[in-house]
């Protein structure tokens, strides 16, 4: 009852804020806003904005007759060093005002007025309870005290007080302040606020899964049967349903994905019905996952920490239901529990679908680097790049002649990720970036919805480019599913729908070892090493010394055996008496390979060899980085079913002219860019 009262209060405030804009005769001019965001938890601060050419226009509607604060920071959510603006309506004259400010460099003192005022008031008013002010600024003001507003992830600060700023007194927000991670540029499609009888919901959630305090990283999967839909429907959007404990300051769920399951020859239909009635299974171990679940590879929904899900543009829908449709789906949840919490979870997705079919059928695919230990980031690095390539062997074989159009992208890395971009190459030339975030925040994995859809034609390259920071790490970071490891992935929503689940690449295994001067190992030939890595990398993300129970022949799921497996995971850390990071390294395939060739490295494990390389020497590190980036790549084009077979291909990094961003017209930015370019040149 209490939660309903709070929800009603918030809803009432949101409606009041919107009605104030419509019903007041002295209202702000009506504008077709691009974005709307409630900044606080009680619906008292409404922020609206849109981009017009090279300007951004804001409207703040706040439950106060005092000042309104808005700020921007690419570093943190504190006032210190942030770009700030104060807005208010003078109680005497009734005129709206804005003041361009910045936070003090040290500490959280009062805002400091900028020497140059770069905000312009458009309109504003106040009534007995609320203040509404509209103002604008350039995306790039050429003022060192103002941030450049880009497509990068940014922290937007908000505050308000009960009094107007008087005689330079800019204090007074007290506890009425906060911040949100946002993408300010580009649209964000939301579900309609109007009731539509044709729109239905399907809740896809796990049921009472116990995550024990001793379980650090675990992947949990559950099978669902599609709703009984006789005719085809279209999915128009989805949103996360998170257990309260999973949406706190230390969220337990790192990410979730919902996959279609395309059954293949030999698959038992009755087994799927049985699996759909169970609570699910641990699915980051080959011995715990029924073999048939490997057919669940085509994503239709994805969510990462800090995200809100997505709703598709009105001309795109993802098919669901109907006579010949996919009958089963698999929900995969990655639990990350470094703070050793114990909770009962029932999280998942709410899928919104309609019988009113849209113009285009869409789909989702994954691209980037194959999740494998052959992805490596050295320790002590300020910035180190890895990349994955989806090339012509896939786009040329699967994409239609007219190509596909990308409507949104979700970028995904773990804690070391600092910069991510999805690049597009055609005919030897890099085109505009599909998505780029030079301030990537793995705690804010909101989906990037594109203002301009990007067309990818057959023969084009899609390059997922990731840069990592490992200054505080003492040993190499390897690719893998644990958050102590790394990934470089992009989930692409597109239309028209094609028969493609994923398009990954990796450094060929032999070339990977040769990049570090290693040519052979004791007791195993390189072909067997390659097969071990290629066929097990997706399944051995997190292993322990515990021997898990095997399923009976046929892969039948048994609840008793599943419970035994869970207990094994719960006690794995206690048995090993080491951290999860140490378990990951101890059980790494690279730690089991003992070098035989060359003789100077013999009797070292390959992982020990990586530790001992001179990563503190910039020239050595840059040479390794460039050798891997521009060397050979092996691409994997995985279709949704067996109707098309695209063999893996090894190719050399494509030769193309890289995109050069236009130089800034701001003198101080030109100096910074020149200095940075000179620094980079001196390192090569």
C-alpha positions as CSV (number, residue, x, y, z in Angstrom):
1,X,0.0,0.0,0.0
2,X,2.8,2.4,0.9
3,X,4.6,1.7,-2.4
4,X,1.4,2.3,-4.3
5,X,1.0,5.7,-2.5
6,X,4.5,6.7,-3.5
7,X,3.9,5.6,-7.1
8,X,0.7,7.6,-7.2
9,X,2.4,10.6,-5.8
10,X,5.2,10.5,-8.4
11,X,2.7,9.9,-11.2
12,X,0.6,12.9,-10.0
13,X,3.6,15.1,-10.0
14,X,4.7,14.1,-13.5
15,X,1.2,14.8,-14.8
16,X,1.1,18.1,-13.0
17,X,4.4,19.2,-14.5
18,X,3.2,18.4,-18.0
19,X,-0.2,20.0,-17.5
20,X,1.5,23.2,-16.3
21,X,3.1,23.5,-19.7
22,X,-0.2,23.2,-21.5
23,X,-2.8,25.0,-19.2
24,X,-0.9,28.2,-18.2
25,X,-1.6,31.1,-20.5
26,X,2.0,32.4,-20.1
27,X,3.4,29.0,-21.0
28,X,6.6,28.2,-22.9
29,X,6.1,27.9,-26.7
30,X,5.1,24.4,-27.7
31,X,8.0,22.5,-29.1
32,X,8.1,18.9,-30.3
33,X,10.6,17.7,-27.7
34,X,13.1,15.0,-28.6
35,X,13.7,13.8,-25.0
36,X,12.1,14.0,-21.6
37,X,13.5,12.8,-18.3
38,X,12.3,12.9,-14.7
39,X,15.5,13.7,-12.8
40,X,14.6,13.0,-9.2
41,X,12.8,10.1,-7.4
42,X,9.6,12.0,-6.7
43,X,8.7,13.5,-10.0
44,X,9.5,17.1,-8.9
45,X,12.2,17.9,-11.6
46,X,11.3,17.5,-15.3
47,X,14.1,18.0,-17.9
48,X,13.2,18.3,-21.6
49,X,15.7,18.9,-24.4
50,X,16.3,18.7,-28.1
51,X,19.1,19.5,-30.5
52,X,18.7,22.1,-33.2
53,X,21.7,22.1,-35.6
54,X,24.6,22.9,-33.3
55,X,22.6,24.1,-30.3
56,X,20.9,22.2,-27.5
57,X,17.7,23.6,-26.1
58,X,16.6,22.8,-22.5
59,X,13.4,23.3,-20.6
60,X,13.3,22.7,-16.9
61,X,10.0,22.4,-15.0
62,X,10.6,22.1,-11.3
63,X,8.4,22.2,-8.1
64,X,10.1,25.3,-6.7
65,X,9.8,29.1,-6.8
66,X,13.5,29.4,-6.2
67,X,16.5,28.5,-8.4
68,X,17.0,25.5,-10.7
69,X,20.4,24.0,-11.2
70,X,21.6,21.9,-14.1
71,X,25.2,20.6,-14.7
72,X,27.3,18.4,-16.9
73,X,30.4,16.3,-16.1
74,X,32.3,13.6,-18.0
75,X,34.1,12.5,-14.8
76,X,31.8,12.3,-11.8
77,X,28.5,13.5,-10.3
78,X,30.0,16.1,-8.0
79,X,29.9,19.9,-8.4
80,X,33.7,20.2,-8.3
81,X,35.0,20.9,-11.8
82,X,31.6,20.5,-13.4
83,X,29.9,22.7,-16.0
84,X,26.9,24.4,-14.3
85,X,24.0,26.7,-15.1
86,X,21.6,28.3,-12.6
87,X,18.1,29.4,-13.7
88,X,15.4,31.3,-11.9
89,X,12.5,33.7,-12.3
90,X,12.9,37.0,-10.5
91,X,10.2,37.4,-7.9
92,X,10.1,41.1,-8.4
93,X,10.2,41.5,-12.2
94,X,8.9,38.2,-13.2
95,X,11.7,37.8,-15.7
96,X,13.6,34.5,-16.3
97,X,17.3,34.5,-15.8
98,X,20.2,32.0,-16.4
99,X,23.7,32.2,-15.1
100,X,26.6,30.2,-16.7
101,X,28.8,28.8,-13.9
102,X,31.3,26.1,-13.0
103,X,32.1,24.2,-9.9
104,X,35.2,24.9,-7.9
105,X,38.2,22.8,-8.9
106,X,38.6,21.5,-5.4
107,X,35.7,20.6,-3.1
108,X,32.0,21.3,-3.5
109,X,31.7,25.0,-2.7
110,X,29.3,27.5,-4.3
111,X,29.2,27.7,-8.1
112,X,31.6,30.2,-9.7
113,X,30.3,32.5,-12.4
114,X,32.0,32.0,-15.8
115,X,33.8,34.9,-17.3
116,X,31.8,34.3,-20.5
117,X,28.1,33.7,-20.4
118,X,27.1,31.1,-23.1
119,X,23.5,30.4,-22.2
120,X,20.6,32.3,-23.6
121,X,17.1,32.6,-22.1
122,X,14.3,31.8,-24.5
123,X,11.3,32.0,-22.2
124,X,10.2,31.2,-18.6
125,X,7.6,31.8,-15.9
126,X,6.6,30.8,-12.4
127,X,3.3,30.2,-10.7
128,X,2.4,29.5,-7.1
129,X,4.3,26.2,-7.0
130,X,6.5,25.7,-10.1
131,X,9.2,27.4,-12.1
132,X,9.5,26.7,-15.9
133,X,12.5,28.0,-17.8
134,X,13.6,27.4,-21.4
135,X,17.2,28.2,-22.4
136,X,19.8,27.2,-24.9
137,X,23.6,26.9,-25.5
138,X,25.9,25.8,-28.3
139,X,27.1,22.2,-28.2
140,X,30.7,23.5,-28.3
141,X,31.0,27.0,-26.7
142,X,34.8,27.3,-26.9
143,X,34.8,28.2,-23.2
144,X,37.3,26.2,-21.1
145,X,34.7,26.3,-18.3
146,X,32.0,24.6,-20.4
147,X,32.1,20.9,-21.5
148,X,31.6,20.0,-25.1
149,X,28.3,18.1,-25.4
150,X,28.9,15.0,-27.5
151,X,27.4,11.6,-27.9
152,X,29.5,10.3,-25.1
153,X,28.1,9.1,-21.8
154,X,27.8,12.1,-19.5
155,X,26.6,12.7,-16.0
156,X,23.9,15.3,-15.8
157,X,23.6,17.1,-12.4
158,X,20.4,18.6,-11.1
159,X,19.5,20.7,-8.1
160,X,17.0,23.2,-6.9
161,X,16.5,25.5,-3.9
162,X,13.7,27.5,-2.4
163,X,15.2,31.0,-3.0
164,X,16.5,32.9,-5.9
165,X,20.3,33.6,-6.1
166,X,20.7,37.0,-4.5
167,X,23.9,39.2,-4.6
168,X,26.1,36.3,-5.7
169,X,24.7,33.8,-3.2
170,X,24.4,30.6,-5.2
171,X,24.0,28.2,-2.3
172,X,20.9,26.6,-1.0
173,X,20.2,23.3,-2.8
174,X,20.8,21.3,0.5
175,X,19.6,17.7,-0.2
176,X,17.7,18.6,-3.3
177,X,20.3,17.5,-5.8
178,X,21.6,14.5,-7.6
179,X,22.8,13.2,-11.0
180,X,22.0,10.8,-13.8
181,X,24.0,9.1,-16.4
182,X,22.7,10.0,-19.9
183,X,23.3,10.1,-23.6
184,X,22.2,13.7,-24.5
185,X,22.4,13.4,-28.3
186,X,20.0,11.2,-30.3
187,X,16.4,10.0,-29.7
188,X,15.1,7.7,-27.1
189,X,12.0,5.9,-28.1
190,X,9.6,5.3,-25.2
191,X,6.4,3.3,-24.8
192,X,3.2,5.2,-25.5
193,X,1.5,6.7,-22.5
194,X,-1.9,6.1,-24.2
195,X,-3.8,2.9,-23.6
196,X,-3.8,0.5,-26.5
197,X,-5.9,-2.6,-26.3
198,X,-3.8,-4.3,-29.1
199,X,-0.6,-4.1,-27.0
200,X,0.1,-7.0,-24.6
201,X,2.8,-7.9,-22.2
202,X,4.8,-11.1,-21.6
203,X,6.8,-11.2,-18.4
204,X,9.9,-13.4,-18.8
205,X,11.4,-13.8,-15.3
206,X,13.2,-16.4,-13.3
207,X,11.4,-17.7,-10.2
208,X,13.0,-17.5,-6.8
209,X,16.6,-18.2,-7.7
210,X,18.8,-18.1,-4.6
211,X,22.1,-16.4,-5.1
212,X,24.3,-17.3,-2.1
213,X,26.9,-14.9,-0.5
214,X,29.7,-17.3,-1.5
215,X,28.7,-17.3,-5.2
216,X,30.8,-14.6,-7.0
217,X,30.0,-15.0,-10.7
218,X,27.2,-17.2,-12.1
219,X,25.3,-17.4,-15.4
220,X,21.7,-18.7,-15.0
221,X,19.5,-19.7,-17.9
222,X,15.8,-20.6,-18.0
223,X,13.7,-21.8,-21.0
224,X,10.3,-20.3,-21.7
225,X,7.5,-21.3,-24.1
226,X,6.2,-18.5,-26.3
227,X,2.7,-17.2,-25.5
228,X,-0.1,-19.0,-27.3
229,X,-0.4,-16.7,-30.3
230,X,-2.1,-18.2,-33.4
231,X,-1.1,-15.3,-35.6
232,X,2.2,-13.5,-35.9
233,X,2.7,-10.5,-33.6
234,X,5.4,-7.9,-33.4
235,X,7.6,-7.1,-30.4
236,X,7.7,-3.3,-30.1
237,X,9.9,-3.0,-27.0
238,X,11.0,-4.4,-23.7
239,X,12.1,-3.2,-20.3
240,X,13.9,-4.9,-17.4
241,X,12.0,-6.3,-14.4
242,X,14.5,-6.2,-11.5
243,X,14.3,-7.5,-8.0
244,X,14.7,-4.6,-5.5
245,X,18.1,-6.0,-4.4
246,X,19.2,-6.1,-8.0
247,X,18.7,-2.4,-8.6
248,X,20.6,-1.0,-5.6
249,X,23.9,0.9,-5.4
250,X,25.7,-2.5,-5.9
251,X,23.4,-4.3,-8.4
252,X,23.7,-8.0,-8.5
253,X,22.7,-8.4,-12.1
254,X,25.4,-7.4,-14.6
255,X,23.4,-8.1,-17.7
256,X,20.5,-10.1,-19.2
257,X,19.8,-11.4,-22.7
258,X,16.7,-13.2,-24.1
259,X,17.5,-15.6,-27.0
260,X,15.4,-17.4,-29.5
261,X,15.9,-21.1,-29.5
262,X,15.9,-22.7,-33.0
263,X,15.6,-26.4,-32.5
264,X,17.6,-28.5,-34.9
265,X,17.5,-32.1,-36.2
266,X,17.6,-34.6,-33.3
267,X,16.2,-32.2,-30.8
268,X,13.4,-33.7,-28.7
269,X,10.3,-31.4,-28.6
270,X,9.1,-33.0,-25.4
271,X,12.4,-32.1,-23.6
272,X,11.8,-28.4,-24.3
273,X,8.4,-28.6,-22.6
274,X,10.0,-30.2,-19.6
275,X,12.8,-27.6,-19.5
276,X,10.2,-24.8,-19.7
277,X,8.6,-26.1,-16.4
278,X,11.9,-26.1,-14.4
279,X,13.5,-23.2,-12.6
280,X,16.4,-23.3,-15.0
281,X,20.1,-24.2,-14.7
282,X,23.5,-22.8,-14.3
283,X,24.7,-22.2,-17.8
284,X,28.4,-21.2,-17.6
285,X,29.5,-24.8,-17.5
286,X,29.3,-27.2,-20.4
287,X,28.5,-30.1,-18.0
288,X,25.5,-28.2,-16.5
289,X,23.8,-27.1,-19.7
290,X,21.7,-29.4,-21.9
291,X,23.3,-29.6,-25.4
292,X,20.1,-28.5,-27.1
293,X,20.3,-25.1,-25.4
294,X,23.2,-24.3,-27.7
295,X,20.6,-23.5,-30.3
296,X,19.5,-20.5,-28.3
297,X,21.8,-18.0,-30.0
298,X,19.7,-15.2,-31.6
299,X,19.1,-12.3,-29.2
300,X,15.8,-10.4,-29.2
301,X,16.3,-8.4,-26.0
302,X,19.3,-7.2,-24.0
303,X,19.9,-5.2,-20.9
304,X,23.0,-4.1,-19.0
305,X,23.6,-2.3,-15.7
306,X,22.1,1.2,-15.7
307,X,20.0,0.6,-18.9
308,X,16.3,1.0,-19.3
309,X,15.6,-1.4,-22.1
310,X,14.4,-0.1,-25.5
311,X,11.3,0.6,-27.5
312,X,11.5,0.4,-31.3
313,X,10.7,3.1,-33.8
314,X,7.2,2.9,-35.1
315,X,8.1,1.3,-38.4
316,X,10.0,-1.7,-36.9
317,X,8.8,-4.8,-35.0
318,X,10.5,-8.1,-34.1
319,X,8.3,-11.1,-35.0
320,X,6.8,-13.4,-32.3
321,X,4.1,-16.1,-32.4
322,X,2.3,-17.6,-35.4
323,X,2.3,-21.1,-36.8
324,X,5.9,-21.3,-38.0
325,X,7.5,-19.1,-35.4
326,X,10.1,-20.0,-32.8
327,X,8.4,-21.8,-29.9
328,X,11.0,-21.4,-27.1
329,X,13.2,-18.7,-25.7
330,X,16.0,-18.7,-23.2
331,X,16.6,-16.0,-20.6
332,X,20.3,-15.7,-19.6
333,X,21.2,-13.7,-16.5
334,X,24.7,-12.9,-15.5
335,X,24.9,-12.4,-11.7
336,X,27.9,-10.6,-10.4
337,X,28.2,-10.8,-6.6
338,X,31.6,-9.3,-5.4
339,X,30.0,-7.9,-2.3
340,X,28.9,-11.4,-1.1
341,X,25.2,-10.7,-0.8
342,X,22.5,-13.4,-0.4
343,X,19.2,-12.7,-2.2
344,X,16.2,-14.4,-3.7
345,X,15.9,-13.2,-7.3
346,X,13.0,-13.1,-9.8
347,X,14.3,-10.7,-12.4
348,X,13.9,-10.7,-16.2
349,X,12.1,-8.8,-19.0
350,X,8.7,-7.4,-19.7
351,X,8.2,-7.9,-23.5
352,X,5.6,-5.6,-25.1
353,X,4.0,-6.9,-28.3
354,X,1.1,-6.1,-30.6
355,X,-1.0,-7.9,-33.2
356,X,-0.9,-4.7,-35.3
357,X,2.1,-5.6,-37.5
358,X,4.6,-2.9,-38.4
359,X,6.0,-2.0,-41.8
360,X,9.4,-3.8,-41.3
361,X,10.4,-6.9,-39.4
362,X,13.5,-6.4,-37.4
363,X,16.0,-8.5,-35.6
364,X,19.0,-8.3,-33.3
365,X,22.6,-9.7,-33.8
366,X,25.8,-9.7,-31.8
367,X,29.1,-8.6,-33.2
368,X,32.6,-7.9,-31.7
369,X,35.4,-10.1,-30.4
370,X,34.8,-13.8,-29.8
371,X,34.7,-14.3,-26.1
372,X,38.0,-16.1,-25.6
373,X,41.2,-16.0,-23.6
374,X,43.0,-15.0,-26.8
375,X,41.7,-11.5,-26.1
376,X,44.3,-10.0,-23.9
377,X,44.9,-6.6,-22.3
378,X,48.3,-6.0,-20.6
379,X,48.5,-4.6,-17.1
380,X,49.4,-1.0,-16.2
381,X,48.0,0.5,-19.4
382,X,46.3,3.9,-19.6
383,X,44.6,2.9,-22.9
384,X,45.0,-0.3,-24.9
385,X,42.8,-1.3,-27.9
386,X,41.2,-4.6,-29.0
387,X,38.9,-5.0,-31.9
388,X,36.5,-7.4,-33.6
389,X,35.6,-7.5,-37.3
390,X,32.5,-8.6,-39.1
391,X,33.7,-8.7,-42.7
392,X,32.5,-9.5,-46.3
393,X,32.6,-13.3,-45.7
394,X,29.5,-12.7,-43.5
395,X,27.9,-9.5,-44.8
396,X,28.4,-10.6,-48.4
397,X,26.9,-14.1,-47.7
398,X,23.9,-13.2,-45.5
399,X,23.0,-9.5,-46.0
400,X,20.4,-8.7,-48.7
401,X,21.4,-6.6,-51.8
402,X,19.8,-3.5,-50.3
403,X,21.6,-4.1,-47.0
404,X,20.2,-3.8,-43.4
405,X,19.4,-0.6,-41.5
406,X,20.7,-0.2,-37.9
407,X,18.2,1.5,-35.6
408,X,20.1,1.0,-32.3
409,X,23.2,-0.5,-30.7
410,X,24.1,-1.6,-27.2
411,X,27.8,-1.6,-26.4
412,X,29.1,-4.0,-23.8
413,X,32.4,-4.4,-22.0
414,X,33.4,-5.0,-18.4
415,X,35.1,-2.8,-15.8
416,X,38.3,-2.0,-17.8
417,X,36.3,-0.6,-20.8
418,X,36.9,3.1,-21.3
419,X,36.1,3.8,-25.0
420,X,34.0,1.9,-27.4
421,X,32.9,2.6,-31.0
422,X,31.2,0.7,-33.8
423,X,33.0,1.6,-37.1
424,X,31.7,1.2,-40.6
425,X,34.0,0.6,-43.7
426,X,33.0,0.5,-47.3
427,X,35.1,0.4,-50.5
428,X,38.4,1.2,-48.6
429,X,37.0,4.1,-46.7
430,X,35.7,4.5,-43.2
431,X,32.3,6.1,-43.1
432,X,30.7,7.9,-40.1
433,X,30.8,6.0,-36.9
434,X,27.6,4.0,-36.2
435,X,28.1,4.6,-32.5
436,X,31.0,6.2,-30.5
437,X,31.4,6.7,-26.8
438,X,34.8,8.0,-25.7
439,X,33.5,8.1,-22.1
440,X,32.1,4.6,-21.9
441,X,30.8,3.6,-18.4
442,X,30.2,-0.1,-17.9
443,X,27.8,0.9,-15.1
444,X,25.6,2.7,-17.6
445,X,24.8,0.4,-20.5
446,X,21.9,2.3,-22.0
447,X,21.1,1.5,-25.6
448,X,22.2,4.0,-28.2
449,X,19.2,4.8,-30.5
450,X,20.2,6.4,-33.7
451,X,18.8,9.6,-35.0
452,X,19.9,8.6,-38.5
453,X,19.7,4.9,-39.4
454,X,22.9,3.4,-40.8
455,X,22.7,1.2,-43.9
456,X,25.2,-1.8,-44.0
457,X,25.6,-3.3,-47.5
458,X,26.9,-6.7,-48.5
459,X,30.7,-6.5,-48.5
460,X,30.9,-3.8,-45.8
461,X,33.0,-4.2,-42.6
462,X,31.6,-3.6,-39.1
463,X,34.4,-3.1,-36.6
464,X,33.8,-3.1,-32.9
465,X,36.7,-1.1,-31.4
466,X,37.3,-1.2,-27.7
467,X,39.9,0.6,-25.5
468,X,40.7,-0.5,-22.0
469,X,42.4,1.0,-18.9
470,X,44.4,-1.3,-16.6
471,X,46.6,1.1,-14.6
472,X,45.9,-0.6,-11.3
473,X,46.1,-4.2,-12.5
474,X,49.2,-6.2,-11.9
475,X,48.7,-9.0,-14.5
476,X,47.1,-9.3,-17.9
477,X,43.4,-9.3,-18.3
478,X,42.0,-12.1,-20.5
479,X,38.8,-12.4,-22.4
480,X,36.0,-14.2,-20.7
481,X,32.5,-14.0,-19.2
482,X,33.5,-13.1,-15.6
483,X,33.6,-9.4,-14.8
484,X,37.2,-10.0,-13.8
485,X,37.8,-10.7,-17.5
486,X,36.9,-8.6,-20.5
487,X,34.6,-8.6,-23.6
488,X,34.2,-6.3,-26.6
489,X,30.6,-6.7,-27.9
490,X,27.9,-4.8,-29.7
491,X,24.2,-5.8,-29.8
492,X,22.7,-4.4,-33.0
493,X,19.0,-3.9,-33.6
494,X,18.2,-3.6,-37.3
495,X,15.8,-4.3,-40.2
496,X,14.9,-6.1,-42.4
497,X,15.3,-9.3,-40.4
498,X,17.9,-11.7,-41.8
499,X,19.2,-15.2,-40.8
500,X,22.1,-14.1,-38.7
501,X,22.6,-14.5,-34.9
502,X,26.2,-13.2,-34.6
503,X,29.4,-12.2,-36.4
504,X,32.5,-12.3,-34.3
505,X,36.3,-12.4,-34.9
506,X,39.4,-13.3,-33.0
507,X,43.1,-13.5,-33.6
508,X,43.8,-17.0,-35.1
509,X,45.2,-19.2,-32.3
510,X,48.5,-20.0,-33.9
511,X,49.2,-16.3,-34.7
512,X,48.1,-15.3,-31.2
513,X,50.9,-17.4,-29.6
514,X,53.4,-16.4,-32.3
515,X,52.8,-12.7,-31.5
516,X,54.4,-13.5,-28.1
517,X,57.3,-15.5,-29.5
518,X,55.8,-18.9,-28.7
519,X,55.7,-21.8,-31.2
520,X,55.0,-25.0,-29.3
521,X,54.0,-26.6,-26.0
522,X,54.8,-29.9,-24.2
523,X,52.4,-32.8,-24.8
524,X,50.1,-31.2,-27.2
525,X,50.3,-30.0,-30.8
526,X,49.1,-26.6,-31.9
527,X,46.1,-28.0,-33.8
528,X,44.8,-29.5,-30.6
529,X,45.4,-26.3,-28.7
530,X,43.5,-24.4,-31.4
531,X,40.5,-26.9,-31.2
532,X,40.5,-26.6,-27.4
533,X,40.3,-22.8,-27.5
534,X,37.8,-22.6,-30.4
535,X,35.3,-25.1,-29.1
536,X,35.4,-24.4,-25.4
537,X,35.9,-20.6,-25.1
538,X,32.2,-19.9,-24.9
539,X,31.6,-22.5,-22.2
540,X,34.5,-22.3,-19.7
541,X,34.2,-18.6,-18.7
542,X,34.3,-19.5,-15.0
543,X,35.5,-22.8,-13.7
544,X,36.3,-24.3,-10.4
545,X,38.1,-27.4,-9.2
546,X,34.7,-28.9,-8.4
547,X,33.5,-31.8,-10.6
548,X,30.0,-31.0,-11.6
549,X,27.5,-33.8,-12.1
550,X,26.8,-34.9,-15.6
551,X,23.4,-35.0,-17.1
552,X,21.9,-38.4,-18.2
553,X,22.2,-39.3,-21.8
554,X,20.1,-37.0,-24.0
555,X,20.9,-33.9,-21.8
556,X,17.7,-34.3,-19.7
557,X,17.6,-31.7,-16.9
558,X,17.2,-33.1,-13.4
559,X,16.3,-30.7,-10.6
560,X,18.1,-32.8,-8.0
561,X,21.3,-32.7,-10.0
562,X,20.9,-29.0,-10.6
563,X,20.6,-28.4,-6.9
564,X,23.8,-30.4,-6.3
565,X,25.5,-28.3,-8.9
566,X,24.4,-25.1,-7.2
567,X,25.7,-26.3,-3.9
568,X,29.0,-27.0,-5.6
569,X,29.2,-23.4,-6.9
570,X,28.2,-22.0,-3.5
571,X,31.1,-23.7,-1.8
572,X,33.7,-23.4,-4.5
573,X,35.3,-20.4,-3.0
574,X,35.4,-22.0,0.4
575,X,37.1,-25.1,-0.9
576,X,39.7,-23.1,-2.9
577,X,40.3,-20.4,-0.3
578,X,41.2,-18.0,-3.1
579,X,39.4,-15.1,-4.9
580,X,37.4,-15.5,-8.0
581,X,40.1,-13.7,-10.0
582,X,42.7,-16.3,-8.8
583,X,40.3,-19.1,-9.7
584,X,39.9,-17.7,-13.2
585,X,43.7,-17.5,-13.7
586,X,44.4,-20.9,-12.1
587,X,41.9,-22.6,-14.4
588,X,42.8,-20.7,-17.5
589,X,43.7,-22.8,-20.5
590,X,46.7,-20.6,-20.9
591,X,47.9,-21.6,-17.5
592,X,47.9,-25.3,-18.5
593,X,50.1,-24.8,-21.6
594,X,53.8,-25.4,-20.8
595,X,56.1,-23.8,-23.4
596,X,58.5,-26.1,-25.3
597,X,59.5,-23.8,-28.2
598,X,61.5,-21.7,-28.0
599,X,64.0,-23.2,-25.5
600,X,64.6,-19.9,-23.7
601,X,60.9,-19.9,-22.5
602,X,60.7,-23.7,-21.9
603,X,58.9,-25.0,-18.8
604,X,57.0,-21.7,-18.3
605,X,53.3,-21.8,-18.6
606,X,52.1,-19.4,-21.3
607,X,50.3,-17.3,-18.6
608,X,53.5,-17.0,-16.7
609,X,55.2,-15.9,-19.9
610,X,52.6,-13.2,-20.4
611,X,53.2,-12.0,-16.8
612,X,57.0,-11.7,-17.4
613,X,56.8,-9.6,-20.6
614,X,58.0,-6.0,-20.3
615,X,54.6,-4.3,-20.3
616,X,56.1,-1.2,-18.6
617,X,58.0,-0.4,-21.8
618,X,55.6,1.7,-24.0
619,X,57.4,0.8,-27.3
620,X,57.1,-2.9,-26.7
621,X,53.5,-2.6,-25.7
622,X,52.5,-0.5,-28.7
623,X,54.3,-3.0,-31.0
624,X,52.3,-5.9,-29.6
625,X,49.0,-3.9,-29.8
626,X,49.6,-2.9,-33.4
627,X,50.7,-6.5,-34.4
628,X,47.4,-7.9,-33.0
629,X,45.2,-5.1,-34.4
630,X,46.6,-5.0,-37.9
631,X,47.5,-8.7,-38.2
632,X,45.3,-11.7,-39.1
633,X,41.7,-12.1,-37.9
634,X,39.5,-15.1,-37.9
635,X,35.8,-14.3,-38.4
636,X,32.8,-16.5,-37.4
637,X,29.4,-15.9,-39.1
638,X,26.8,-17.8,-37.1
639,X,23.3,-18.1,-38.7
640,X,20.1,-18.5,-36.7
641,X,19.5,-22.0,-38.0
642,X,21.1,-24.5,-40.3
643,X,19.7,-23.3,-43.6
644,X,22.9,-21.4,-44.4
645,X,26.4,-22.5,-43.5
646,X,29.2,-19.8,-43.6
647,X,32.6,-21.3,-42.9
648,X,35.1,-19.4,-40.7
649,X,37.6,-17.2,-42.7
650,X,41.1,-16.0,-41.8
651,X,41.9,-12.6,-43.4
652,X,44.3,-9.7,-42.8
653,X,43.1,-6.5,-41.3
654,X,41.5,-4.5,-44.1
655,X,43.4,-1.6,-45.7
656,X,41.2,1.5,-45.5
657,X,41.3,5.3,-45.0
658,X,40.3,6.0,-41.4
659,X,37.7,8.6,-40.6
660,X,39.3,11.9,-39.5
661,X,37.1,14.0,-37.3
662,X,36.8,17.7,-38.2
663,X,39.1,19.8,-36.2
664,X,37.6,21.9,-33.5
665,X,37.2,25.6,-34.3
666,X,38.0,26.5,-30.7
667,X,41.6,27.9,-30.1
668,X,42.1,26.1,-26.8
669,X,40.8,22.8,-28.3
670,X,43.1,23.2,-31.3
671,X,46.1,23.5,-29.0
672,X,45.0,20.4,-27.0
673,X,44.5,18.3,-30.1
674,X,47.9,19.4,-31.5
675,X,49.6,18.5,-28.2
676,X,47.8,15.1,-28.0
677,X,48.6,14.3,-31.7
678,X,52.3,15.1,-31.0
679,X,52.3,12.9,-27.9
680,X,50.8,10.0,-29.8
681,X,53.3,10.4,-32.7
682,X,56.2,10.4,-30.2
683,X,55.0,7.0,-28.9
684,X,55.1,5.2,-32.2
